[in-house]
């Protein structure tokens, strides 16, 4: 059972877009609400995109930049808290965390797409010694 669970999690880390789609479809079937399903799938798959970006960096450049990834996430959090405080003059934790998590999704989704494209081009060029 542990091997199966490990294999499923590894698959979702390798392919977070499929994770997003599966969670969306499952949630859509259960709730029948499109917007709720999109938001729930987005929230769950964000973690998989972050981990996937880390492993793409390791596989492309051969070194872990996890500490830098965590620093970027921390700076995003600080930026969102300060921005929310400047606009609203009080901090609503639920809204701050939701905004923080959604921005992380956008950032790491774009990073994932870029690193996938870069990695494919890099390995093709390396294979043909261009």
TIDREN-23716 format. One record per residue: residue number from 1; residue in three letters; x, y, z of N, C-alpha, C, O in turn. Coordinates in nm, 4 decimals. Layout:
BEGIN
NUM, Ala, X, Y, Z, X, Y, Z, X, Y, Z, X, Y, Z
...
END
This chain:
BEGIN
1, Unk, 0.0825, -0.1199, 0.0000, 0.0000, 0.0000, 0.0000, 0.0865, 0.1258, 0.0000, 0.0545, 0.2244, -0.0663
2, Unk, 0.1971, 0.1209, 0.0756, 0.2867, 0.2359, 0.0813, 0.3486, 0.2635, -0.0558, 0.3631, 0.3793, -0.0948
3, Unk, 0.3848, 0.1590, -0.1282, 0.4444, 0.1769, -0.2601, 0.3449, 0.2385, -0.3587, 0.3821, 0.3212, -0.4420
4, Unk, 0.2202, 0.1981, -0.3486, 0.1174, 0.2540, -0.4361, 0.0982, 0.4030, -0.4061, 0.0931, 0.4854, -0.4974
5, Unk, 0.0877, 0.4362, -0.2782, 0.0705, 0.5756, -0.2381, 0.1902, 0.6584, -0.2821, 0.1742, 0.7696, -0.3324
6, Unk, 0.3077, 0.6054, -0.2635, 0.4295, 0.6742, -0.3052, 0.4323, 0.6941, -0.4564, 0.4734, 0.8000, -0.5038
7, Unk, 0.3899, 0.5956, -0.5312, 0.3877, 0.6061, -0.6775, 0.2864, 0.7111, -0.7239, 0.3137, 0.7866, -0.8172
8, Unk, 0.1707, 0.7161, -0.6596, 0.0682, 0.8146, -0.6967, 0.1178, 0.9559, -0.6675, 0.1025, 1.0452, -0.7508
9, Unk, 0.1764, 0.9766, -0.5512, 0.2278, 1.1093, -0.5163, 0.3407, 1.1489, -0.6107, 0.3484, 1.2641, -0.6533
10, Unk, 0.4279, 1.0548, -0.6433, 0.5373, 1.0830, -0.7372, 0.4834, 1.1209, -0.8749, 0.5363, 1.2108, -0.9403
11, Unk, 0.3792, 1.0530, -0.9180, 0.3170, 1.0857, -1.0466, 0.2609, 1.2278, -1.0447, 0.2797, 1.3033, -1.1402
12, Unk, 0.1923, 1.2644, -0.9368, 0.1344, 1.3980, -0.9282, 0.2417, 1.5061, -0.9187, 0.2214, 1.6172, -0.9678
13, Unk, 0.3552, 1.4756, -0.8567, 0.4650, 1.5716, -0.8516, 0.5269, 1.5867, -0.9903, 0.5635, 1.6973, -1.0303
14, Unk, 0.5385, 1.4779, -1.0625, 0.5959, 1.4840, -1.1971, 0.5016, 1.5527, -1.2962, 0.5469, 1.6214, -1.3878
15, Unk, 0.3734, 1.5345, -1.2781, 0.2743, 1.5909, -1.3698, 0.1645, 1.6641, -1.2914, 0.0532, 1.6130, -1.2791
16, Unk, 0.1951, 1.7836, -1.2381, 0.0958, 1.8542, -1.1557, -0.0261, 1.9022, -1.2347, -0.1318, 1.9248, -1.1758
17, Unk, -0.0138, 1.9180, -1.3660, -0.1305, 1.9590, -1.4460, -0.2349, 1.8478, -1.4449, -0.3549, 1.8745, -1.4370
18, Unk, -0.1892, 1.7242, -1.4529, -0.2827, 1.6108, -1.4447, -0.3466, 1.6054, -1.3068, -0.4649, 1.5742, -1.2934
19, Unk, -0.2674, 1.6360, -1.2044, -0.3210, 1.6432, -1.0681, -0.4331, 1.7465, -1.0611, -0.5395, 1.7203, -1.0052
20, Unk, -0.4081, 1.8642, -1.1184, -0.5093, 1.9694, -1.1205, -0.6367, 1.9214, -1.1902, -0.7472, 1.9393, -1.1389
21, Unk, -0.6202, 1.8610, -1.3066, -0.7361, 1.8155, -1.3841, -0.8148, 1.7067, -1.3110, -0.9379, 1.7098, -1.3086
22, Unk, -0.7447, 1.6118, -1.2522, -0.8144, 1.5044, -1.1791, -0.8907, 1.5575, -1.0586, -1.0046, 1.5175, -1.0345
23, Unk, -0.8290, 1.6469, -0.9834, -0.8970, 1.7052, -0.8673, -1.0168, 1.7871, -0.9128, -1.1232, 1.7816, -0.8511
24, Unk, -0.9998, 1.8637, -1.0213, -1.1107, 1.9435, -1.0734, -1.2272, 1.8547, -1.1150, -1.3418, 1.8816, -1.0789
25, Unk, -1.1988, 1.7493, -1.1904, -1.3054, 1.6607, -1.2387, -1.3758, 1.5923, -1.1220, -1.4986, 1.5844, -1.1187
26, Unk, -1.2982, 1.5434, -1.0272, -1.3562, 1.4766, -0.9107, -1.4425, 1.5719, -0.8288, -1.5536, 1.5369, -0.7889
27, Unk, -1.3925, 1.6905, -0.8042, -1.4682, 1.7895, -0.7266, -1.5931, 1.8353, -0.8028, -1.6987, 1.8565, -0.7430
28, Unk, -1.5805, 1.8502, -0.9335, -1.6948, 1.8913, -1.0159, -1.8056, 1.7856, -1.0110, -1.9239, 1.8192, -1.0060
29, Unk, -1.7665, 1.6573, -1.0126, -1.8652, 1.5494, -1.0044, -1.9347, 1.5473, -0.8686, -2.0539, 1.5179, -0.8596
30, Unk, -1.8600, 1.5786, -0.7634, -1.9163, 1.5741, -0.6279, -2.0017, 1.6966, -0.5997, -2.1140, 1.6830, -0.5511
31, Unk, -1.9508, 1.8168, -0.6292, -2.0203, 1.9387, -0.5891, -2.1135, 1.9965, -0.6948, -2.2074, 2.0686, -0.6613
32, Unk, -2.0888, 1.9656, -0.8219, -2.1653, 2.0209, -0.9348, -2.1479, 2.1730, -0.9486, -2.2267, 2.2385, -1.0168
33, Unk, -2.0439, 2.2291, -0.8835, -2.0180, 2.3729, -0.8894, -1.8827, 2.3951, -0.9561, -1.7794, 2.3496, -0.9069
34, Unk, -1.8849, 2.4650, -1.0676, -1.7644, 2.4840, -1.1478, -1.6616, 2.5706, -1.0745, -1.5455, 2.5317, -1.0627
35, Unk, -1.7022, 2.6849, -1.0264, -1.6096, 2.7794, -0.9627, -1.5449, 2.7202, -0.8378, -1.4244, 2.7349, -0.8172
36, Unk, -1.6238, 2.6540, -0.7552, -1.5704, 2.5890, -0.6354, -1.4703, 2.4805, -0.6740, -1.3671, 2.4651, -0.6086
37, Unk, -1.4997, 2.4064, -0.7784, -1.4109, 2.2996, -0.8239, -1.2786, 2.3554, -0.8749, -1.1726, 2.2998, -0.8463
38, Unk, -1.2842, 2.4644, -0.9499, -1.1623, 2.5271, -1.0005, -1.0765, 2.5759, -0.8839, -0.9561, 2.5507, -0.8801
39, Unk, -1.1381, 2.6450, -0.7900, -1.0631, 2.6983, -0.6762, -1.0041, 2.5876, -0.5895, -0.8900, 2.5989, -0.5448
40, Unk, -1.0790, 2.4821, -0.5653, -1.0307, 2.3720, -0.4833, -0.9144, 2.3010, -0.5519, -0.8138, 2.2706, -0.4879
41, Unk, -0.9275, 2.2745, -0.6813, -0.8200, 2.2086, -0.7558, -0.6960, 2.2968, -0.7617, -0.5836, 2.2474, -0.7522
42, Unk, -0.7161, 2.4260, -0.7772, -0.6056, 2.5202, -0.7787, -0.5325, 2.5190, -0.6447, -0.4095, 2.5162, -0.6408
43, Unk, -0.6073, 2.5211, -0.5363, -0.5469, 2.5234, -0.4028, -0.4685, 2.3967, -0.3734, -0.3598, 2.4033, -0.3159
44, Unk, -0.5209, 2.2832, -0.4112, -0.4528, 2.1568, -0.3836, -0.3297, 2.1409, -0.4732, -0.2241, 2.0985, -0.4262
45, Unk, -0.3425, 2.1740, -0.6002, -0.2327, 2.1494, -0.6944, -0.1176, 2.2483, -0.6804, -0.0099, 2.2242, -0.7349
46, Unk, -0.1371, 2.3580, -0.6094, -0.0288, 2.4543, -0.5891, 0.0923, 2.3885, -0.5248, 0.2056, 2.4109, -0.5674
47, Unk, 0.0690, 2.3087, -0.4239, 0.1787, 2.2391, -0.3566, 0.2532, 2.1469, -0.4536, 0.3759, 2.1376, -0.4488
48, Unk, 0.1799, 2.0798, -0.5404, 0.2434, 1.9914, -0.6380, 0.3249, 2.0709, -0.7401, 0.4297, 2.0239, -0.7845
49, Unk, 0.2792, 2.1896, -0.7781, 0.3562, 2.2723, -0.8706, 0.4854, 2.3212, -0.8057, 0.5897, 2.3253, -0.8710
50, Unk, 0.4796, 2.3583, -0.6782, 0.5996, 2.4035, -0.6077, 0.7029, 2.2916, -0.6016, 0.8202, 2.3130, -0.6323
51, Unk, 0.6596, 2.1732, -0.5621, 0.7511, 2.0594, -0.5529, 0.8031, 2.0211, -0.6908, 0.9201, 1.9859, -0.7058
52, Unk, 0.7175, 2.0279, -0.7900, 0.7573, 1.9928, -0.9257, 0.8630, 2.0890, -0.9800, 0.9577, 2.0464, -1.0460
53, Unk, 0.8470, 2.2177, -0.9525, 0.9468, 2.3156, -0.9959, 1.0816, 2.2846, -0.9309, 1.1858, 2.2936, -0.9960
54, Unk, 1.0795, 2.2486, -0.8044, 1.2037, 2.2125, -0.7359, 1.2723, 2.0952, -0.8066, 1.3921, 2.1011, -0.8344
55, Unk, 1.1974, 1.9896, -0.8354, 1.2572, 1.8719, -0.8978, 1.2979, 1.8971, -1.0429, 1.3930, 1.8356, -1.0911
56, Unk, 1.2286, 1.9854, -1.1130, 1.2714, 2.0224, -1.2481, 1.4052, 2.0951, -1.2439, 1.4926, 2.0699, -1.3269
57, Unk, 1.4212, 2.1847, -1.1481, 1.5484, 2.2560, -1.1324, 1.6603, 2.1577, -1.1015, 1.7696, 2.1676, -1.1573
58, Unk, 1.6328, 2.0624, -1.0122, 1.7345, 1.9622, -0.9781, 1.7707, 1.8781, -1.1003, 1.8882, 1.8486, -1.1221
59, Unk, 1.6724, 1.8395, -1.1793, 1.7024, 1.7541, -1.2950, 1.7702, 1.8308, -1.4084, 1.8483, 1.7718, -1.4831
60, Unk, 1.7431, 1.9590, -1.4232, 1.8047, 2.0368, -1.5311, 1.9468, 2.0799, -1.4931, 2.0408, 2.0587, -1.5697
61, Unk, 1.9621, 2.1403, -1.3752, 2.0916, 2.1964, -1.3377, 2.1695, 2.1124, -1.2369, 2.2864, 2.1406, -1.2103
62, Unk, 2.1076, 2.0117, -1.1819, 2.1792, 1.9213, -1.0930, 2.2055, 1.9738, -0.9539, 2.2878, 1.9174, -0.8818
63, Unk, 2.1373, 2.0813, -0.9136, 2.1529, 2.1303, -0.7773, 2.0195, 2.1778, -0.7238, 1.9325, 2.2225, -0.7986
64, Unk, 2.0056, 2.1673, -0.5949, 1.8803, 2.2034, -0.5305, 1.8783, 2.3523, -0.4985, 1.9708, 2.4054, -0.4370
65, Unk, 1.7741, 2.4169, -0.5401, 1.7530, 2.5583, -0.5072, 1.6310, 2.5734, -0.4158, 1.5624, 2.6756, -0.4184
66, Unk, 1.6056, 2.4715, -0.3363, 1.4883, 2.4719, -0.2495, 1.4900, 2.5891, -0.1520, 1.3853, 2.6478, -0.1247
67, Unk, 1.6060, 2.6239, -0.0997, 1.6129, 2.7365, -0.0061, 1.5725, 2.8662, -0.0757, 1.5067, 2.9506, -0.0148
68, Unk, 1.6108, 2.8833, -0.2019, 1.5711, 3.0028, -0.2764, 1.4213, 3.0014, -0.3084, 1.3552, 3.1053, -0.3053
69, Unk, 1.3699, 2.8847, -0.3386, 1.2257, 2.8719, -0.3637, 1.1482, 2.9105, -0.2384, 1.0495, 2.9837, -0.2458
70, Unk, 1.1930, 2.8613, -0.1235, 1.1260, 2.8954, 0.0025, 1.1386, 3.0446, 0.0341, 1.0455, 3.1045, 0.0880
71, Unk, 1.2534, 3.1049, 0.0009, 1.2691, 3.2497, 0.0197, 1.1730, 3.3277, -0.0693, 1.1137, 3.4261, -0.0250
72, Unk, 1.1574, 3.2852, -0.1931, 1.0631, 3.3514, -0.2842, 0.9215, 3.3420, -0.2275, 0.8469, 3.4399, -0.2280
73, Unk, 0.8855, 3.2240, -0.1791, 0.7526, 3.2063, -0.1201, 0.7357, 3.2967, 0.0013, 0.6300, 3.3570, 0.0196
74, Unk, 0.8387, 3.3064, 0.0841, 0.8333, 3.3929, 0.2021, 0.8188, 3.5393, 0.1632, 0.7387, 3.6114, 0.2226
75, Unk, 0.8957, 3.5843, 0.0635, 0.8853, 3.7229, 0.0177, 0.7487, 3.7530, -0.0426, 0.6954, 3.8625, -0.0244
76, Unk, 0.6929, 3.6581, -0.1130, 0.5576, 3.6763, -0.1660, 0.4597, 3.6946, -0.0510, 0.3729, 3.7817, -0.0561
77, Unk, 0.4736, 3.6128, 0.0526, 0.3860, 3.6244, 0.1692, 0.3983, 3.7596, 0.2370, 0.2974, 3.8212, 0.2714
78, Unk, 0.5203, 3.8063, 0.2564, 0.5425, 3.9372, 0.3196, 0.4847, 4.0474, 0.2324, 0.4205, 4.1395, 0.2830
79, Unk, 0.5067, 4.0388, 0.1021, 0.4544, 4.1392, 0.0091, 0.3018, 4.1437, 0.0137, 0.2431, 4.2519, 0.0162
80, Unk, 0.2380, 4.0280, 0.0147, 0.0918, 4.0230, 0.0176, 0.0378, 4.0809, 0.1480, -0.0611, 4.1542, 0.1468
81, Unk, 0.1015, 4.0489, 0.2598, 0.0563, 4.1017, 0.3895, 0.0695, 4.2536, 0.3922, -0.0228, 4.3230, 0.4348
82, Unk, 0.1834, 4.3059, 0.3471, 0.2038, 4.4512, 0.3472, 0.1061, 4.5193, 0.2524, 0.0479, 4.6221, 0.2870
83, Unk, 0.0876, 4.4637, 0.1339, -0.0055, 4.5212, 0.0372, -0.1483, 4.5215, 0.0920, -0.2198, 4.6210, 0.0799
84, Unk, -0.1888, 4.4105, 0.1517, -0.3241, 4.4021, 0.2085, -0.3416, 4.5024, 0.3221, -0.4467, 4.5652, 0.3346
85, Unk, -0.2390, 4.5170, 0.4039, -0.2466, 4.6111, 0.5156, -0.2547, 4.7556, 0.4656, -0.3288, 4.8368, 0.5210
86, Unk, -0.1777, 4.7874, 0.3599, -0.1814, 4.9235, 0.3043, -0.3187, 4.9564, 0.2456, -0.3672, 5.0687, 0.2593
87, Unk, -0.3807, 4.8590, 0.1806, -0.5093, 4.8837, 0.1144, -0.6241, 4.8814, 0.2146, -0.7084, 4.9711, 0.2131
88, Unk, -0.6291, 4.7812, 0.3015, -0.7445, 4.7610, 0.3896, -0.7264, 4.8165, 0.5306, -0.8245, 4.8281, 0.6041
89, Unk, -0.6052, 4.8509, 0.5703, -0.5721, 4.9001, 0.7037, -0.5956, 4.7981, 0.8145, -0.5833, 4.8312, 0.9324
90, Unk, -0.6281, 4.6788, 0.7795, -0.6361, 4.5677, 0.8744, -0.6121, 4.4393, 0.7971, -0.6371, 4.4324, 0.6767
91, Unk, -0.5640, 4.3390, 0.8663, -0.5281, 4.2149, 0.7995, -0.6368, 4.1108, 0.8239, -0.6648, 4.0730, 0.9376
92, Unk, -0.6970, 4.0658, 0.7149, -0.7943, 3.9566, 0.7195, -0.7177, 3.8317, 0.6738, -0.6881, 3.8152, 0.5555
93, Unk, -0.6865, 3.7447, 0.7700, -0.5952, 3.6345, 0.7444, -0.6422, 3.5419, 0.6331, -0.5614, 3.4952, 0.5529
94, Unk, -0.7696, 3.5157, 0.6276, -0.8208, 3.4250, 0.5249, -0.7983, 3.4810, 0.3843, -0.7554, 3.4088, 0.2943
95, Unk, -0.8273, 3.6091, 0.3664, -0.8072, 3.6718, 0.2357, -0.6595, 3.6822, 0.2004, -0.6204, 3.6617, 0.0855
96, Unk, -0.5778, 3.7143, 0.3003, -0.4340, 3.7248, 0.2770, -0.3781, 3.5895, 0.2344, -0.3022, 3.5813, 0.1379
97, Unk, -0.4151, 3.4839, 0.3056, -0.3627, 3.3522, 0.2724, -0.4136, 3.3058, 0.1357, -0.3393, 3.2443, 0.0593
98, Unk, -0.5387, 3.3348, 0.1054, -0.5931, 3.2958, -0.0249, -0.5192, 3.3676, -0.1380, -0.4833, 3.3056, -0.2381
99, Unk, -0.4968, 3.4973, -0.1222, -0.4223, 3.5736, -0.2231, -0.2788, 3.5250, -0.2356, -0.2257, 3.5135, -0.3461
100, Unk, -0.2165, 3.4967, -0.1222, -0.0807, 3.4443, -0.1197, -0.0729, 3.3112, -0.1933, 0.0190, 3.2890, -0.2722
101, Unk, -0.1676, 3.2238, -0.1680, -0.1657, 3.0906, -0.2281, -0.1931, 3.0974, -0.3782, -0.1336, 3.0229, -0.4560
102, Unk, -0.2835, 3.1871, -0.4186, -0.3162, 3.1998, -0.5612, -0.2000, 3.2606, -0.6395, -0.1740, 3.2201, -0.7528
103, Unk, -0.1310, 3.3559, -0.5811, -0.0145, 3.4131, -0.6493, 0.0953, 3.3086, -0.6618, 0.1645, 3.3022, -0.7635
104, Unk, 0.1112, 3.2271, -0.5586, 0.2085, 3.1179, -0.5674, 0.1709, 3.0221, -0.6788, 0.2579, 2.9737, -0.7511
105, Unk, 0.0411, 2.9942, -0.6934, -0.0013, 2.9076, -0.8030, 0.0382, 2.9672, -0.9371, 0.0963, 2.8982, -1.0209
106, Unk, 0.0076, 3.0939, -0.9582, 0.0407, 3.1587, -1.0855, 0.1904, 3.1571, -1.1116, 0.2341, 3.1253, -1.2222
107, Unk, 0.2686, 3.1911, -1.0106, 0.4133, 3.1950, -1.0261, 0.4702, 3.0568, -1.0574, 0.5488, 3.0415, -1.1509
108, Unk, 0.4309, 2.9568, -0.9797, 0.4895, 2.8247, -0.9982, 0.4308, 2.7509, -1.1181, 0.4969, 2.6635, -1.1743
109, Unk, 0.3097, 2.7834, -1.1581, 0.2556, 2.7284, -1.2820, 0.3356, 2.7798, -1.4008, 0.3735, 2.7029, -1.4891
110, Unk, 0.3612, 2.9108, -1.4026, 0.4419, 2.9687, -1.5109, 0.5845, 2.9146, -1.5073, 0.6419, 2.8839, -1.6118
111, Unk, 0.6417, 2.9029, -1.3878, 0.7769, 2.8475, -1.3750, 0.7803, 2.7032, -1.4226, 0.8766, 2.6616, -1.4869
112, Unk, 0.6772, 2.6270, -1.3922, 0.6695, 2.4881, -1.4356, 0.6667, 2.4796, -1.5882, 0.7406, 2.4009, -1.6475
113, Unk, 0.5820, 2.5601, -1.6515, 0.5740, 2.5592, -1.7977, 0.7066, 2.6005, -1.8607, 0.7523, 2.5387, -1.9568
114, Unk, 0.7678, 2.7050, -1.8060, 0.8955, 2.7518, -1.8587, 1.0033, 2.6451, -1.8421, 1.0780, 2.6175, -1.9360
115, Unk, 1.0121, 2.5851, -1.7239, 1.1159, 2.4844, -1.6995, 1.0932, 2.3581, -1.7816, 1.1896, 2.2947, -1.8244
116, Unk, 0.9689, 2.3208, -1.8042, 0.9424, 2.2055, -1.8900, 0.9899, 2.2332, -2.0320, 1.0559, 2.1490, -2.0928
117, Unk, 0.9571, 2.3499, -2.0852, 0.9996, 2.3856, -2.2208, 1.1516, 2.3970, -2.2274, 1.2139, 2.3452, -2.3201
118, Unk, 1.2112, 2.4642, -2.1302, 1.3563, 2.4795, -2.1272, 1.4254, 2.3440, -2.1164, 1.5225, 2.3178, -2.1873
119, Unk, 1.3757, 2.2589, -2.0286, 1.4346, 2.1269, -2.0103, 1.4266, 2.0428, -2.1362, 1.5228, 1.9741, -2.1707
120, Unk, 1.3139, 2.0469, -2.2055, 1.3004, 1.9723, -2.3309, 1.3995, 2.0212, -2.4359, 1.4679, 1.9410, -2.4995
121, Unk, 1.4069, 2.1519, -2.4538, 1.4995, 2.2088, -2.5524, 1.6436, 2.1786, -2.5120, 1.7255, 2.1423, -2.5965
122, Unk, 1.6745, 2.1932, -2.3843, 1.8102, 2.1688, -2.3346, 1.8541, 2.0254, -2.3598, 1.9647, 2.0020, -2.4087
123, Unk, 1.7684, 1.9292, -2.3269, 1.8058, 1.7893, -2.3447, 1.8087, 1.7467, -2.4916, 1.8890, 1.6611, -2.5287
124, Unk, 1.7236, 1.8043, -2.5753, 1.7285, 1.7751, -2.7182, 1.8574, 1.8286, -2.7779, 1.9238, 1.7602, -2.8558
125, Unk, 1.8926, 1.9512, -2.7413, 2.0166, 2.0100, -2.7915, 2.1380, 1.9345, -2.7379, 2.2365, 1.9169, -2.8096
126, Unk, 2.1318, 1.8908, -2.6153, 2.2419, 1.8147, -2.5569, 2.2558, 1.6782, -2.6256, 2.3670, 1.6297, -2.6464
127, Unk, 2.1447, 1.6184, -2.6596, 2.1457, 1.4871, -2.7247, 2.2089, 1.4954, -2.8633, 2.2834, 1.4063, -2.9040
128, Unk, 2.1785, 1.6030, -2.9349, 2.2320, 1.6192, -3.0709, 2.3602, 1.7018, -3.0725, 2.4124, 1.7334, -3.1794
129, Unk, 2.4107, 1.7365, -2.9556, 2.5375, 1.8132, -2.9396, 2.5384, 1.9419, -3.0207, 2.6339, 1.9716, -3.0924
130, Unk, 2.4325, 2.0159, -3.0080, 2.4200, 2.1449, -3.0800, 2.4807, 2.2537, -2.9954, 2.4815, 2.3700, -3.0357
END
